[in-house]
Amino acid sequence: MTDYMVRATAANAQIRAFGATTKELVEAARAAHDTSPVVTAGLGRLLTAGVMMGTMLKSDSDLLTLQIKGDGPVRGLTVTADRCGHVKGYADVPQVILPANAKGKLDVGGSVGNGMLSVIKDLGLKDPYVGQTVLQTGEIGDDLTYYFATSEQVPSSVGLGVLMEKTNTVRCAGGFIIQFMPFAEEEVVSGLERNLSNLTSVTSLLDQGMTPEEMLRRVLDGFEVEFTEKMPCSFTCNCSRERVEKALISIGKEEIGGMIRDGKPIEVNCHFCNKNYVFDVEELKRIAKRSR
């Protein structure tokens, strides 16, 4: 199944919902960064959330960044998304090995530890919007549910899951975000809460082969669901040699001169996709001429 996400409304627009299947993009991130299973699960959950939350942006030029900083061994996770289904991200420490948690699952919360979740929206204004909340469990879904309720005052339920194969590749990945509109009636709220309490896990639904549409219908059982949008999503990095050159130009002639005097090629790494760009001394001299 190719990765995609859907938007929907339910209960006469009292509920808005997002669902996504993200196996391929999470596997692309795993392969790019050579992440261990627990890191793949944490980063994959945040990438999945990023894809869905990105579509909440208003303009194609807007950008969303989700950043988790914790005292656990992974130290941090960073994801950036736009409203067109493109997402990229990385872990500060890609290789972390931990025993399973009490439920026998990958211990994402243990890898993240205690810390902060930041949601940064670059909306083309002078300063970006930044919302911050304390991590509740480090399991990502719980933390985003808390963020929506406290920072955006939108009662929400965020379900995210990544299931790994024994070969440490991604078996399935995806999730949902369910949000109540301000005018949601009490019986709608209690009905959805009942559905969510009977839900096993996102990975169990995905492993049954459920599509995002089927997953949302299960979560929203008993409500009339109307799907309003379907969009492909992918792990996409917009880095390029030209962008790296511009970054080198911006550091100034003096610093580039020091690199030239070293007489060795330099290697610049993109955090988001782990691609390396090599510039030899002659290229650095050319770049220095364009710098101030």
N, C-alpha and C positions, 0 to 999 in steps of 0.2 A: 504494500500500500504506500503510495507516494504521500509525503507529509503534506498536511493541509489543516486549516482551522476554519471553524464556522462560528457565526454569531447568530443568536436567536433571541426571541422574546417569548414570554409565557404568561399565562394568567392575565390576559388582556393588558399586556405590557407592564404588569406589576413587577415582573422579573425580567432581568436581562442576563443572558448566558453566553459563555464562550467555551468552545471545546476544541481540542487539538490532538492530532497524532504526530509525533515528532521523532520517531525512531531513527530516520535517516540523518537528520540534522544533529541529533545527539551522538550518533555513531561517527559522524564527520568530525565533531569536536573531540571525541575520544581519540580518534586516529591522529588528528592534528597535534594534540597535546600529550599523547601517550599517558592518559590518566588511568589510575588504578580504579577498581570497581566502585569503591565508596565515593571517590571524587567524581567519577563519571555520573553516579546517581545524583549527587548534590548539584553539580554543574548542569546536568541534564534537566533537573527540576527547574532550576532558575532560568535556563534557556527557554523551556516550555512556557513558563510564566511570562517571560519577556515577549515572546511571540504574541501571546494573547493580550497583554497589557499594551503592547505597541500599537495595536489596532484601535485602542481607545484615544490615541492622539488625533488631533484635528487636521493637521497639515502634513503633506508628504515630506516636508523639510524638517519636521519636528523629530527629536530623538529622545529616547528613554534609556536611562542607565539604571540598572539594579545592582547595588553593591552590598555585599555582606562582608563585614570585618569581625572576626572572632578570635578567641584565645585558644582555639583548638588547633591541631596540627596542620590543617589545610590553610589556616590563617585568613584567607579571603577568597571570595568568588566575585567576578565582575562580568556583567552581561549588558550589551547594548543592542537596542532594537529600534526599527522604524515602524511606520504604520502599514508597510507594504509586505510584511511577512518575512523580512530579512532580520537575522539575529546573529550575533557573534559573542564569544565570551571566553574566559580563561579562569583557571584556578591559580592562586599564588604558589601553592605547592601541589603539583599534579600527581605525585606518587605518595599516597598515604595508605598504610595497611593497619586496619583495626579489627578486633574480633567482632562478631555479630552482636547486635543489641539484644535486649531481653526477649524480644519477639522473634529472634532468629533472623532478623533482616539486616541489611547493610546499615551501619551506624552513622548516618549522615549527621545527625545531631551531635554525636561525639566528635566527629571530624571538624565541625564548625565551632563548637563550644559556645561560650557566652560572648555577647558582643552586640553590634548594631546593624540594622538594615537601613540603607539609604535608598530612596527613590528620587532620581534626578531627572527632571523633564526640561530639555532645552527646547523652548518654544519660539526661538528667534528674538527674544526680548533681551534687554541689557544683561539681566542676571537670570540664570536658570531657577526653576522651582525645585526646592530640596525638601523632602519629607523624611524624617528619621524616627525610627522606633527601636526600642530594645528588643533583641531576639527573644522569642518566647520558648522555643524548643530547639531551634537550629535545623528543624526538619523542612524548612522553606515554605511549605504550604501553610502551616500554622502561623508562621511569621508574617506572611503576606495577608492572611485573613485578619490578623491583629492590626497590621498597617492600615488596611482599608477602613476598618472600624474606627481607629483612633485618629489617623491623619486626614482621611478624606470623608469621614463620617458616613461611610456607605457600608451597611451591614452586608457581609459577603461570606462566601465559603469557597476556599481555594483547595482543589484536590490535584496533586501532582504525583507522577510515578515514573520510575525507570526500572525495568527488569533486565537483569544481565543473563547472558548465556554462560555455561561453564567455561567457554573459551574466552571469557571476559569481553566479548563483543556485546552490543546492545540487542536484546531480544525484542523489547517493545518500550515505547515511551509516549507520554502524552499527559493530558490533564484537562481540568475544567475550572472555570470561574463563574460562580453564580452570585448575582447581586440583586438586592431588593431596591426597588424605587421608593422614594419617600412616601408615596401614597399606597404602599402595599398593605392589604388588609390582614388582620390578625390570623384569620383562618388560612390564608395563603402562606404566611410565615410559619405557622405551626405545621401545615401540611408538608412544606419543604424540609423543615427540621426533622420530621418523622422519616421522610425518604432518606435523608442523609444519615440518620442514625442506623438505618437498616443496610447501608452500603458497606460492602466489605472493604475493598481498596481499589484505587485507580488501576493498579497493575493487574488485578484479577479481571477487571472488565476488559482491559486491553488484551490480556493474554487469551481471552475468549474470542478475540478477533473483532471486537466491537469497533465500529467507526465512531468518529466524534459525534455524529448525529445520533447513533444508537446509544452512546454513553449519556448524552444530554437527555434523551427520552427516558432513560432509566432513572436518572437523577430527578427529572421533572415529571415522574410518573403521576398521573391524575390531573395534570394541567395540559391545556392545549398549547402546543409548541409551534411557533412559526419561525422558520429559518430565514434570515434576512441577507446573509452574505456567506460566501465560501471563497477561501483564498489559499493558494499554495504558500508554503513557508520553507525556509532553507537556512542553513548555516552559510552566511555570506559575509566575506570581509572585503571592504573597499580599499584596502591598502594597495599601493602600486609603487613602482620604482620612482615615478614622478613625484608622488606625495612624500616619499622618503627624502628625495632630493630637496624638496621645499623645506622639510624639517631641518635638514643639514644646513641649508642656506641661512635659516633663522637663528642658528646658534652663534653666528658671527665669524668674521674672517680670522680673528686671532686664534680661536679654538680650532678651526679647520687647518690653520697654518701649523699648529702643533701636531696634528695628525699627519700632515704632509712631511714634516721634519722627521717623524718616526720612520718614514720610508716603507711602511707596510700597509697592505689593504685593510680596510675596516669592514666589519660586519654589523649590520643593523637588523635587529630582530623585531618582528611585529608580535606584540603580546597576544593579540586576539586570534591570529591564525597560525602563529609559530613559523611563518615564512621568513627566510633570511635574505637580505639584500647585501651584496658585496660591492664595494667601491674601491678601485685601485687608486694609486697615487695620482695618475694622470687625470682620472675622473675628479678626484678631490681638488686638484688644481683648477679644473674647469669650474667646479662648484664655487671655489673661493673667489673667483673673478666676479661671480654674480652676488656675492655676499658683501655686507657692509663692515 
